Amino acid sequence: MSPDTHRGKPQSTSAEKRSRATVRNTLQFRMNLLFVLLMLGVAVTNVVVFQTIGKSLIQTENYRFIEQKGRTIVALLSQRISYAEAMAKSMATVAEELPRDESLFKKMIPKLLYDKASRITVAGGGIWPAPYAFDERKERRSFFWGHDGRNRIAYFDDYNHPDSPGYHAEEWYVPARYLKRNQTYWSKSYVDPYSHEPMVTCTAPYYRGDVFSGVSTVDLKLDDLKTFLDEEAGALQGYIFAVDRNNKFLSFPDTGIVKAHADDATPSGFNAFLHAGELADKDPRFLGVATALEKINTDILNMQTGETGREKKLAGMIARDSYQITTGEARLITATLDVAKEDFFAKQYAHIPMGTDLILNEPASAFIFPVPRTYWKIVIVSPDRQVNRVADSISQQIFILLSIGILVCVCIAYLYIRSIFVQPLAQMTRQLIKATEGKGKGLIHLAGNKKNELGNLAYWFNLRTEELKESNARLEREIKSRKASEKALKESEQRLYIHLKNTPVGAISWDLKFRVTEWNPSAEKIFGFTKEEALGKHSTELILPEDVKPSVDRIFSELVLGKGGQRSVNENLTKDGRRIVCDWYNTTLRDTEGQVTGVASLVNDITDRRRTQELIIQSEKMMSVGGLAAGMAHELNNPLAGMIQNAQIIHNRLTKKLPANVDAASQLGVSMDIIERFMENRGILKQLEHIRGAGVRAAKIIDNMLSFAKKSVSDRVETDLAALIEDTVALTENDYNLSKKYDFKHIEIIRKFDANVPAVFCERTKIQQVIFNILKNASEAISGDGTKGQFPRIVLRLYVRGPMACIEIEDNGPGIDAGTRKRIFEPFYTTKSPDKGTGLGLSVSYFIVVDNHGGEMAVESVPGQGAKFIIKLPFQT
């Protein structure tokens, strides 16, 4: 409730004043609240710290446990792999030592292959000699044992059958040709074409002497590998699977997901396992694991050992010799034959957060462990909830213990602070209440006897009370004085604002970076920009053309430095792009210390005044030139008349059979016929005719110039527009201007005049001036390259439309854009440079046609297709 609510009411009693200290506003309540919030804050902080740091440590320990578990699984699996490799090497050694006797091979190999003391379960295997290596008459002679349909050990001769695919191009055979003694090669997972069971093969080469003679193989069922991994995964609450060198699945918890079905599938329902990438294509949740597996293979391929050329050649031979090995797989096989890369592979442990797992259907993490020599990868997938559950349990226990400890500490601290702070402060408050019951008369003094912070507070409070009394008096006087000054300043600012708003002169203020800080309504009218558009903008962004910028920058700099710049006249730009001439009065703005803070400018648009002055000067020049031209025309007419008359007399005396001519010829002994034939044969008569024609033409030109230059009268006469157009064309043909680069004589004139166009009642010289202006503009427009390679041409049309005679003047020049067409008849508007035009020709022509004669004048144009001016004059006005 505001203090105004109590105006006019009796003052509150001391009891009411004490009641203002509500329970929520007391220090005791707030201190209790502070301690409670402090306790909660510490507890929450502990939980947050544990969730962010402690939980991370627990997760790290759990990941370390999984890593140890994975390495244990790899070690156990490596033992089984070692048994298989040892068996394959033993069989290879036997194949090298035994004579090439089929009965001996069939007797010895099964005993080694199915040794009851073996720690692994063998699915099959045998000896696979190289072509013609066992028997020079037989390309194929293998010794293979496996399990038949009743799971009994049996000898199979299918690979040796002539109609079978053979075995020399098999994926498990071809790479072994490039192994050394005691090396082994593990094939990718496959479904055996005869037993129809998924398996993997360990291959070892054997040599007789130094010549490769074949391989021995040991086949392992993948079902045994899956059983082993499923048992190991029991304690992890997740699952484990394996992939081969090519990231093709060897095992998976749900085998149906990773089976590749095809039209030619085996009776068991499938013919191969999927690659990890293929499973990721089916289910994007597996993409992270597939990418990590592929990266391991890519790193192996990219590892340089100095034998890159040999590896590329070897990969090409392997891919060529086996129909089951692609070029990419051959490159990877070649890379795995390098012992250095095997050491590199053994270190490729990886941990991948998976998001939601496709088997567990919850957030999980994957851990990849390499299996040495086989280039298999064991992948352990563990759910994240296992780690979170342990971390949450520990966090809850710590929170309870910390909360109890903090609560005890807070209670002790509260009781101690209350005794040394809250109770003494409450006593001082009671003293202040008693001191104020006298309706505020006199000074308030606190009683503070303790030699502590509260005692110092009471002392300095009493001392400050005395000083405040004197300060209040001084402050009241200063407030009165400042209010009077503020009132005078406000009235002054109001008068200045009204003056700037109503003055017809533009008022603009600039800062030291030449940006607008003030912009009055007259500036808006002059330049077209509103105050909102102008404020904060640099002069070059608003009203300053680029060509004027250097001179204006110099004026601004001189003004700021106090070296001049108070008065300037220069061109500026308006919002619609027009260039105007402005008269500027500038002065600097300074702060109370005399430092320049900006510039204030007053501006007038003097464009019309400047153009009017230029027009007066130009008109006086034209009047002088007109008078001079009239005088010259009169002076030229006399010799022209004599030349024409004498040319006619000469012609008559050479061709007419006048008595005087006949007598003169007779005296010379010739006849007039002979003289006339001589003149014709030599072309003299034609030359005389040319002289007379040129003189008549010159006289006509001078007559047209006199008619055009003399002061027109307002009398209107009936005028033949066709003849008027012809006279104007003749006059224009002599308007050659080298500086403007046009010559009307080089322009093709096409006339399309309708017959029987009635005479128009008009002021002849003014209409001639209109036609002359348009013809002159057209000739300038199509001069040079204005026609883009076309021959310059102007088409003149004359026809009748209703009560009006119509004149069309069309050129094939560059045309006129839409923006220019809208303003083409405005006074002083021109697209030419100042030394070539004033922008008055077409505006005067428009005034003559529309205002003086009640006619119409328009322009039609498409840029690049020429322009056409249409003049319509009524027959009667």
PEZI-V683282 format. One record per residue. N is the residue number from 1. RES is the residue in one letter. PHI is phi as a letter, one per 30 degrees, with the letter a starting at -180 (NA if undefined). PSI is psi in whole degrees, -180 to 180 (NA if undefined). Layout:
N/RES/PHI/PSI + N/RES/PHI/PSI
This chain:
1/M/NA/132 + 2/S/d/159 + 3/P/d/-25 + 4/D/d/-22 + 5/T/d/-25 + 6/H/c/5 + 7/R/d/136 + 8/G/i/-2 + 9/K/c/159 + 10/P/d/152 + 11/Q/d/153 + 12/S/d/151 + 13/T/d/170 + 14/S/d/-33 + 15/A/d/-40 + 16/E/d/-36 + 17/K/d/-40 + 18/R/d/-29 + 19/S/d/-12 + 20/R/d/-24 + 21/A/d/82 + 22/T/d/167 + 23/V/e/-39 + 24/R/d/-24 + 25/N/c/-6 + 26/T/d/150 + 27/L/d/-34 + 28/Q/d/-45 + 29/F/d/-44 + 30/R/d/-34 + 31/M/d/-40 + 32/N/e/-46 + 33/L/d/-40 + 34/L/d/-43 + 35/F/d/-38 + 36/V/d/-46 + 37/L/d/-37 + 38/L/d/-43 + 39/M/d/-45 + 40/L/d/-39 + 41/G/d/-44 + 42/V/d/-42 + 43/A/d/-47 + 44/V/d/-39 + 45/T/d/-42 + 46/N/d/-43 + 47/V/d/-43 + 48/V/d/-44 + 49/V/d/-42 + 50/F/d/-40 + 51/Q/d/-32 + 52/T/c/-39 + 53/I/c/-52 + 54/G/d/-43 + 55/K/d/-38 + 56/S/d/-39 + 57/L/d/-41 + 58/I/d/-41 + 59/Q/d/-40 + 60/T/d/-43 + 61/E/d/-41 + 62/N/d/-41 + 63/Y/d/-35 + 64/R/d/-38 + 65/F/d/-44 + 66/I/d/-38 + 67/E/d/-43 + 68/Q/d/-40 + 69/K/d/-43 + 70/G/d/-41 + 71/R/d/-32 + 72/T/d/-43 + 73/I/d/-42 + 74/V/d/-39 + 75/A/d/-45 + 76/L/d/-42 + 77/L/d/-34 + 78/S/d/-33 + 79/Q/d/-47 + 80/R/d/-40 + 81/I/d/-39 + 82/S/d/-40 + 83/Y/d/-44 + 84/A/d/-42 + 85/E/d/-40 + 86/A/d/-41 + 87/M/d/-43 + 88/A/d/-39 + 89/K/d/-39 + 90/S/d/-44 + 91/M/d/-37 + 92/A/d/-39 + 93/T/d/-43 + 94/V/d/-42 + 95/A/d/-32 + 96/E/d/-36 + 97/E/d/-33 + 98/L/d/146 + 99/P/d/160 + 100/R/d/71 + 101/D/b/120 + 102/E/d/-40 + 103/S/d/-38 + 104/L/d/-43 + 105/F/d/-44 + 106/K/d/-20 + 107/K/d/-43 + 108/M/d/-41 + 109/I/d/-44 + 110/P/d/-33 + 111/K/d/-40 + 112/L/d/-37 + 113/L/d/-39 + 114/Y/c/50 + 115/D/d/125 + 116/K/d/-20 + 117/A/d/-2 + 118/S/d/145 + 119/R/d/2 + 120/I/b/156 + 121/T/c/116 + 122/V/c/132 + 123/A/d/-29 + 124/G/l/-177 + 125/G/l/-177 + 126/G/l/-166 + 127/I/c/138 + 128/W/b/89 + 129/P/d/156 + 130/A/d/165 + 131/P/e/126 + 132/Y/i/15 + 133/A/d/-32 + 134/F/d/-43 + 135/D/b/120 + 136/E/d/-14 + 137/R/c/-11 + 138/K/b/129 + 139/E/d/-40 + 140/R/c/129 + 141/R/a/83 + 142/S/c/159 + 143/F/b/101 + 144/F/b/134 + 145/W/b/144 + 146/G/a/-163 + 147/H/c/137 + 148/D/d/-169 + 149/G/d/-23 + 150/R/c/15 + 151/N/i/33 + 152/R/c/149 + 153/I/d/130 + 154/A/b/152 + 155/Y/d/133 + 156/F/c/132 + 157/D/c/15 + 158/D/d/-37 + 159/Y/d/-22 + 160/N/d/-8 + 161/H/d/137 + 162/P/e/-29 + 163/D/d/-6 + 164/S/d/163 + 165/P/d/-17 + 166/G/i/-173 + 167/Y/b/-10 + 168/H/d/-15 + 169/A/c/12 + 170/E/d/154 + 171/E/d/-32 + 172/W/d/-11 + 173/Y/c/-49 + 174/V/e/-49 + 175/P/d/-28 + 176/A/d/-20 + 177/R/d/-20 + 178/Y/c/14 + 179/L/c/157 + 180/K/c/170 + 181/R/e/145 + 182/N/i/10 + 183/Q/c/154 + 184/T/b/160 + 185/Y/b/132 + 186/W/c/128 + 187/S/d/170 + 188/K/d/163 + 189/S/d/144 + 190/Y/a/169 + 191/V/c/120 + 192/D/d/130 + 193/P/d/-12 + 194/Y/c/-42 + 195/S/d/-15 + 196/H/i/32 + 197/E/c/143 + 198/P/d/133 + 199/M/a/179 + 200/V/b/150 + 201/T/c/136 + 202/C/c/124 + 203/T/c/138 + 204/A/b/135 + 205/P/d/156 + 206/Y/b/150 + 207/Y/b/146 + 208/R/c/108 + 209/G/i/-126 + 210/D/c/15 + 211/V/c/129 + 212/F/d/127 + 213/S/c/-7 + 214/G/k/-168 + 215/V/b/158 + 216/S/c/147 + 217/T/b/149 + 218/V/b/120 + 219/D/c/132 + 220/L/c/135 + 221/K/d/136 + 222/L/d/-19 + 223/D/d/-35 + 224/D/d/-39 + 225/L/d/-42 + 226/K/d/-42 + 227/T/d/-43 + 228/F/d/-46 + 229/L/d/-36 + 230/D/d/-39 + 231/E/d/-42 + 232/E/d/-26 + 233/A/d/-7 + 234/G/e/-39 + 235/A/d/-6 + 236/L/c/-9 + 237/Q/h/22 + 238/G/b/-138 + 239/Y/a/164 + 240/I/b/140 + 241/F/b/169 + 242/A/b/149 + 243/V/b/157 + 244/D/d/-167 + 245/R/e/-38 + 246/N/d/12 + 247/N/i/28 + 248/K/d/137 + 249/F/d/135 + 250/L/c/-31 + 251/S/a/160 + 252/F/a/144 + 253/P/e/-45 + 254/D/c/94 + 255/T/d/-30 + 256/G/d/-27 + 257/I/d/-34 + 258/V/c/10 + 259/K/d/137 + 260/A/c/110 + 261/H/c/148 + 262/A/b/170 + 263/D/d/-33 + 264/D/c/32 + 265/A/d/159 + 266/T/d/168 + 267/P/e/-22 + 268/S/d/-10 + 269/G/j/-11 + 270/F/a/166 + 271/N/b/-3 + 272/A/a/165 + 273/F/c/157 + 274/L/d/160 + 275/H/d/159 + 276/A/d/-39 + 277/G/d/-35 + 278/E/d/-38 + 279/L/d/-37 + 280/A/d/-34 + 281/D/d/-36 + 282/K/d/-39 + 283/D/b/105 + 284/P/e/-17 + 285/R/d/-19 + 286/F/c/2 + 287/L/d/-41 + 288/G/d/-44 + 289/V/d/-43 + 290/A/d/-40 + 291/T/d/-42 + 292/A/d/-40 + 293/L/d/-43 + 294/E/d/-34 + 295/K/d/-36 + 296/I/d/-45 + 297/N/d/-40 + 298/T/d/-41 + 299/D/d/-37 + 300/I/d/-43 + 301/L/d/-36 + 302/N/d/-9 + 303/M/d/124 + 304/Q/c/132 + 305/T/b/7 + 306/G/i/1 + 307/E/b/38 + 308/T/d/-43 + 309/G/d/-44 + 310/R/d/-40 + 311/E/d/-41 + 312/K/d/-42 + 313/K/d/-43 + 314/L/d/-40 + 315/A/d/-38 + 316/G/d/-40 + 317/M/d/-40 + 318/I/d/-46 + 319/A/d/-33 + 320/R/d/-39 + 321/D/d/-16 + 322/S/b/126 + 323/Y/d/-12 + 324/Q/c/-1 + 325/I/c/123 + 326/T/d/170 + 327/T/d/-43 + 328/G/d/-42 + 329/E/d/-37 + 330/A/d/-40 + 331/R/d/-43 + 332/L/d/-40 + 333/I/d/-45 + 334/T/d/-41 + 335/A/d/-35 + 336/T/d/-12 + 337/L/d/-11 + 338/D/d/122 + 339/V/d/-38 + 340/A/d/-38 + 341/K/d/-27 + 342/E/d/-40 + 343/D/d/-39 + 344/F/d/-42 + 345/F/d/-38 + 346/A/d/-17 + 347/K/c/2 + 348/Q/d/60 + 349/Y/d/140 + 350/A/b/147 + 351/H/b/123 + 352/I/b/118 + 353/P/d/131 + 354/M/c/-15 + 355/G/i/-137 + 356/T/d/124 + 357/D/d/147 + 358/L/d/-20 + 359/I/c/-51 + 360/L/d/-24 + 361/N/h/39 + 362/E/a/165 + 363/P/e/136 + 364/A/a/172 + 365/S/b/147 + 366/A/c/143 + 367/F/b/124 + 368/I/c/129 + 369/F/b/127 + 370/P/d/145 + 371/V/c/113 + 372/P/e/152 + 373/R/i/-39 + 374/T/d/-21 + 375/Y/i/26 + 376/W/d/164 + 377/K/b/130 + 378/I/c/128 + 379/V/c/121 + 380/I/c/126 + 381/V/c/119 + 382/S/b/134 + 383/P/d/142 + 384/D/d/-25 + 385/R/d/-27 + 386/Q/d/-45 + 387/V/d/-44 + 388/N/d/-37 + 389/R/d/-43 + 390/V/d/-45 + 391/A/d/-41 + 392/D/d/-38 + 393/S/d/-46 + 394/I/d/-39 + 395/S/d/-40 + 396/Q/d/-41 + 397/Q/d/-44 + 398/I/d/-38 + 399/F/d/-43 + 400/I/d/-45 + 401/L/d/-44 + 402/L/d/-40 + 403/S/d/-42 + 404/I/d/-44 + 405/G/d/-43 + 406/I/d/-39 + 407/L/d/-43 + 408/V/d/-44 + 409/C/d/-41 + 410/V/d/-41 + 411/C/d/-43 + 412/I/d/-45 + 413/A/d/-38 + 414/Y/d/-47 + 415/L/d/-36 + 416/Y/d/-46 + 417/I/d/-36 + 418/R/d/-38 + 419/S/d/-32 + 420/I/c/-10 + 421/F/b/-54 + 422/V/d/-47 + 423/Q/d/-45 + 424/P/d/-36 + 425/L/d/-36 + 426/A/d/-36 + 427/Q/d/-43 + 428/M/d/-38 + 429/T/d/-41 + 430/R/d/-37 + 431/Q/d/-42 + 432/L/d/-37 + 433/I/d/-43 + 434/K/d/-37 + 435/A/d/-27 + 436/T/c/-4 + 437/E/d/-13 + 438/G/d/31 + 439/K/h/30 + 440/G/i/7 + 441/K/d/142 + 442/G/i/-174 + 443/L/c/152 + 444/I/c/129 + 445/H/b/133 + 446/L/c/145 + 447/A/c/110 + 448/G/b/111 + 449/N/c/-20 + 450/K/d/143 + 451/K/c/64 + 452/N/b/-166 + 453/E/d/-36 + 454/L/d/-36 + 455/G/d/-42 + 456/N/d/-38 + 457/L/d/-45 + 458/A/d/-42 + 459/Y/d/-52 + 460/W/d/-28 + 461/F/d/-45 + 462/N/d/-39 + 463/L/d/-40 + 464/R/d/-27 + 465/T/d/-42 + 466/E/d/-42 + 467/E/d/-34 + 468/L/d/-33 + 469/K/d/-45 + 470/E/d/-40 + 471/S/d/-37 + 472/N/d/-40 + 473/A/d/-46 + 474/R/d/-37 + 475/L/d/-39 + 476/E/d/-42 + 477/R/d/-42 + 478/E/d/-36 + 479/I/d/-43 + 480/K/d/-45 + 481/S/d/-43 + 482/R/d/-36 + 483/K/d/-39 + 484/A/d/-41 + 485/S/d/-42 + 486/E/d/-37 + 487/K/d/-44 + 488/A/d/-41 + 489/L/d/-40 + 490/K/d/-42 + 491/E/d/-39 + 492/S/d/-44 + 493/E/d/-36 + 494/Q/d/-43 + 495/R/d/-42 + 496/L/d/-40 + 497/Y/d/-44 + 498/I/d/-40 + 499/H/d/-48 + 500/L/d/-34 + 501/K/d/-35 + 502/N/c/-11 + 503/T/d/141 + 504/P/d/-6 + 505/V/c/139 + 506/G/d/131 + 507/A/c/120 + 508/I/b/139 + 509/S/c/143 + 510/W/b/149 + 511/D/d/-176 + 512/L/d/-11 + 513/K/c/16 + 514/F/i/35 + 515/R/c/146 + 516/V/d/131 + 517/T/c/-16 + 518/E/b/145 + 519/W/a/104 + 520/N/d/171 + 521/P/e/-35 + 522/S/d/-34 + 523/A/d/-36 + 524/E/d/-42 + 525/K/d/-38 + 526/I/d/-47 + 527/F/c/-14 + 528/G/i/-10 + 529/F/d/136 + 530/T/d/167 + 531/K/d/-40 + 532/E/d/-37 + 533/E/d/-30 + 534/A/d/-35 + 535/L/e/133 + 536/G/i/-6 + 537/K/d/146 + 538/H/d/154 + 539/S/e/-36 + 540/T/d/-21 + 541/E/d/-17 + 542/L/c/-69 + 543/I/b/4 + 544/L/c/115 + 545/P/d/155 + 546/E/d/-37 + 547/D/d/-18 + 548/V/c/-16 + 549/K/e/-47 + 550/P/e/-44 + 551/S/d/-38 + 552/V/d/-39 + 553/D/d/-39 + 554/R/d/-42 + 555/I/d/-43 + 556/F/d/-43 + 557/S/d/-43 + 558/E/d/-37 + 559/L/d/-45 + 560/V/d/-35 + 561/L/d/-2 + 562/G/i/26 + 563/K/c/9 + 564/G/k/-153 + 565/G/i/10 + 566/Q/d/-28 + 567/R/b/134 + 568/S/a/153 + 569/V/b/122 + 570/N/a/168 + 571/E/d/146 + 572/N/b/169 + 573/L/c/144 + 574/T/c/174 + 575/K/d/-35 + 576/D/d/11 + 577/G/j/1 + 578/R/d/149 + 579/R/c/125 + 580/I/b/160 + 581/V/c/128 + 582/C/b/146 + 583/D/c/119 + 584/W/c/137 + 585/Y/b/118 + 586/N/c/149 + 587/T/a/152 + 588/T/d/151 + 589/L/c/133 + 590/R/b/153 + 591/D/d/-174 + 592/T/d/-21 + 593/E/c/5 + 594/G/i/5 + 595/Q/d/138 + 596/V/d/126 + 597/T/c/-10 + 598/G/l/-168 + 599/V/b/138 + 600/A/c/135 + 601/S/b/141 + 602/L/c/134 + 603/V/b/140 + 604/N/b/140 + 605/D/d/110 + 606/I/c/24 + 607/T/d/-50 + 608/D/d/-40 + 609/R/d/-44 + 610/R/d/-42 + 611/R/d/-36 + 612/T/d/-42 + 613/Q/d/-45 + 614/E/d/-37 + 615/L/d/-40 + 616/I/d/-45 + 617/I/d/-44 + 618/Q/d/-39 + 619/S/d/-41 + 620/E/d/-39 + 621/K/d/-43 + 622/M/d/-36 + 623/M/d/-40 + 624/S/d/-45 + 625/V/d/-39 + 626/G/d/-44 + 627/G/d/-41 + 628/L/d/-42 + 629/A/d/-40 + 630/A/d/-42 + 631/G/d/-42 + 632/M/d/-37 + 633/A/d/-43 + 634/H/d/-38 + 635/E/d/-34 + 636/L/d/-25 + 637/N/d/-38 + 638/N/d/-55 + 639/P/d/-33 + 640/L/d/-41 + 641/A/d/-42 + 642/G/d/-41 + 643/M/d/-44 + 644/I/d/-43 + 645/Q/d/-45 + 646/N/d/-37 + 647/A/d/-39 + 648/Q/d/-40 + 649/I/d/-43 + 650/I/e/-43 + 651/H/d/-43 + 652/N/d/-40 + 653/R/d/-18 + 654/L/c/-15 + 655/T/b/-31 + 656/K/d/138 + 657/K/c/59 + 658/L/d/152 + 659/P/e/-43 + 660/A/d/-38 + 661/N/d/-43 + 662/V/d/-43 + 663/D/d/-43 + 664/A/d/-39 + 665/A/d/-40 + 666/S/d/-41 + 667/Q/d/-28 + 668/L/c/-2 + 669/G/i/21 + 670/V/b/168 + 671/S/c/163 + 672/M/d/-32 + 673/D/d/-41 + 674/I/d/-43 + 675/I/d/-42 + 676/E/d/-40 + 677/R/d/-38 + 678/F/d/-44 + 679/M/d/-39 + 680/E/d/-42 + 681/N/d/-36 + 682/R/d/-5 + 683/G/i/15 + 684/I/d/-38 + 685/L/d/-40 + 686/K/d/-38 + 687/Q/d/-40 + 688/L/d/-40 + 689/E/d/-38 + 690/H/d/-41 + 691/I/d/-46 + 692/R/d/-41 + 693/G/d/-42 + 694/A/d/-40 + 695/G/d/-43 + 696/V/d/-41 + 697/R/d/-43 + 698/A/d/-40 + 699/A/d/-39 + 700/K/d/-40 + 701/I/d/-46 + 702/I/d/-38 + 703/D/d/-42 + 704/N/d/-40 + 705/M/d/-40 + 706/L/d/-41 + 707/S/d/-37 + 708/F/d/-34 + 709/A/d/-26 + 710/K/d/153 + 711/K/d/126 + 712/S/d/150 + 713/V/c/155 + 714/S/d/3 + 715/D/d/135 + 716/R/c/140 + 717/V/b/161 + 718/E/d/127 + 719/T/b/132 + 720/D/d/108 + 721/L/d/-34 + 722/A/d/-45 + 723/A/d/-38 + 724/L/d/-40 + 725/I/d/-43 + 726/E/d/-43 + 727/D/d/-40 + 728/T/d/-39 + 729/V/d/-43 + 730/A/d/-41 + 731/L/d/-41 + 732/T/d/-31 + 733/E/d/-21 + 734/N/c/6 + 735/D/c/74 + 736/Y/c/130 + 737/N/b/109 + 738/L/d/-39 + 739/S/d/-30 + 740/K/c/0 + 741/K/h/45 + 742/Y/b/151 + 743/D/b/113 + 744/F/d/-24 + 745/K/d/-21 + 746/H/c/12 + 747/I/c/133 + 748/E/d/125 + 749/I/c/121 + 750/I/c/125 + 751/R/c/128 + 752/K/b/81 + 753/F/c/128 + 754/D/d/148 + 755/A/d/154 + 756/N/i/39 + 757/V/d/120 + 758/P/d/159 + 759/A/d/150 + 760/V/c/137 + 761/F/d/104 + 762/C/a/172 + 763/E/d/108 + 764/R/e/-49 + 765/T/d/-34 + 766/K/d/-41 + 767/I/d/-36 + 768/Q/d/-39 + 769/Q/d/-40 + 770/V/d/-49 + 771/I/d/-40 + 772/F/d/-43 + 773/N/d/-44 + 774/I/d/-42 + 775/L/d/-40 + 776/K/d/-44 + 777/N/d/-41 + 778/A/d/-43 + 779/S/d/-36 + 780/E/d/-37 + 781/A/d/-37 + 782/I/c/6 + 783/S/d/160 + 784/G/i/-128 + 785/D/c/18 + 786/G/d/-26 + 787/T/c/3 + 788/K/h/50 + 789/G/j/-12 + 790/Q/d/159 + 791/F/d/133 + 792/P/e/133 + 793/R/b/139 + 794/I/b/130 + 795/V/c/126 + 796/L/c/127 + 797/R/b/144 + 798/L/b/124 + 799/Y/a/174 + 800/V/c/133 + 801/R/b/101 + 802/G/i/-130 + 803/P/d/15 + 804/M/b/149 + 805/A/c/135 + 806/C/c/132 + 807/I/c/127 + 808/E/c/134 + 809/I/b/109 + 810/E/b/133 + 811/D/c/168 + 812/N/c/38 + 813/G/d/-161 + 814/P/d/-10 + 815/G/i/179 + 816/I/b/132 + 817/D/d/167 + 818/A/d/-40 + 819/G/d/-39 + 820/T/d/-38 + 821/R/e/-35 + 822/K/d/-29 + 823/R/c/11 + 824/I/d/-25 + 825/F/c/8 + 826/E/d/142 + 827/P/d/140 + 828/F/i/5 + 829/Y/d/124 + 830/T/a/150 + 831/T/c/2 + 832/K/c/164 + 833/S/d/159 + 834/P/e/-27 + 835/D/d/-4 + 836/K/c/-11 + 837/G/a/154 + 838/T/c/-10 + 839/G/i/20 + 840/L/c/-18 + 841/G/e/-54 + 842/L/d/-32 + 843/S/d/-40 + 844/V/d/-41 + 845/S/d/-42 + 846/Y/d/-41 + 847/F/d/-43 + 848/I/d/-46 + 849/V/d/-49 + 850/V/d/-52 + 851/D/d/-44 + 852/N/d/-34 + 853/H/c/1 + 854/G/i/26 + 855/G/c/-160 + 856/E/b/149 + 857/M/b/130 + 858/A/b/167 + 859/V/b/139 + 860/E/b/135 + 861/S/a/147 + 862/V/b/126 + 863/P/e/129 + 864/G/i/-5 + 865/Q/b/23 + 866/G/i/-178 + 867/A/b/151 + 868/K/b/122 + 869/F/c/135 + 870/I/c/123 + 871/I/c/126 + 872/K/c/123 + 873/L/b/130 + 874/P/d/149 + 875/F/d/-33 + 876/Q/b/135 + 877/T/b/NA
